[in-house]
Amino acid sequence: MSKYGIDPTPSEVMSAIVEKHKLLRKKQGLSQQELARRSGVSFGSIKRFESIGQISFESLLKIAHVLNRLNDFESVFEVQNDLEKVKQM
């Protein structure tokens, strides 16, 4: 929940994702270097992601794949309304 409203801000969502990522990486027993090796994402990119939250979308997906979380992205931007109504707009 946002400090000033009901919905979280993009910055708050990013911070939460970074923290969840770090917890999951550690829980799976992966160092930053091992995650970099397995994902093909540079060690520097992983360090930057974990410290300030910046990473390319492609690199984030590669990391999610190694952490067995790639399917979590399938629901992003999912249209939940009747598709016929959406097509008429």
N, C-alpha and C positions, 0 to 999 in steps of 0.2 A: 504494500500500500504506500502511496506517495506521501511525502511529507506535507504537500499542499493540496492534495485531492484524493479521489478514490482510486484512480488508475495510476499505476507506476509510470515513471518517466522512462524514456529510452536509456538514460544513464543508469537508472536503478535496475532495469532489466539486464543491461549489460553486466553490471556488477554482480548480480545474482547468478548469471550464467557462468561468469568467470569462477566464482566461488564453488559452484556445483561441479564445474569441470575439474578444478584442482582436487576436490574431495574424491571424485570418481577416479581420477588418474592415480592418486595415492592409494585408494582402496584396491585398485587393480595391481598395485605394486610396480607401477611404471615411473621411472625417473623422467625428467624433461628430456634428457638425451635419448632415452630408449623410445619415448613417444615420437620424438623427431625422426629417429631411424625407421621406426615401423610405419609412420604416416607419410614420410617423404616431405614433411614440412620442416623448414630449417629450425635449428635449435634457437636461434635468435628470435624467430617469429613466435615460437612457443613461449619464450621468456617474456617477450613484449605483451603477448596476449594475457599471460598470467599476472603481469605487473600493472598494465594500463588498459587492458581490454581491447587493444587494437589487433585485428587480424583480417586477412581477406576472407571472403565468404567461402571460396574454394578450399582454403587451408582449414577453415573451421569444419567443413564437411569431411575432409580427409581425417581430421582428428576424431570427429564423431564416429567415423567408420571404424577406426582402431578401437575406440571405447565402446563399440557395439551400441551406438546411439543414433546411427544414421536414419533409422526409421522415424525417429522423433521429429525430423524435419518435414515429413510427408504431410503433416497436418497444418503446417504454416501456410497462411493465406487460403486455407480450405474454405470453399463456399458452402455454407450450411443451409442456405435458403433453397427453395425450389428452383432448379435450374431454368425452368421455362419462364419464371418471373424475371430472373436475372437477364435472360436473353432478350426479353421485351423492353428492357430499359434502354 
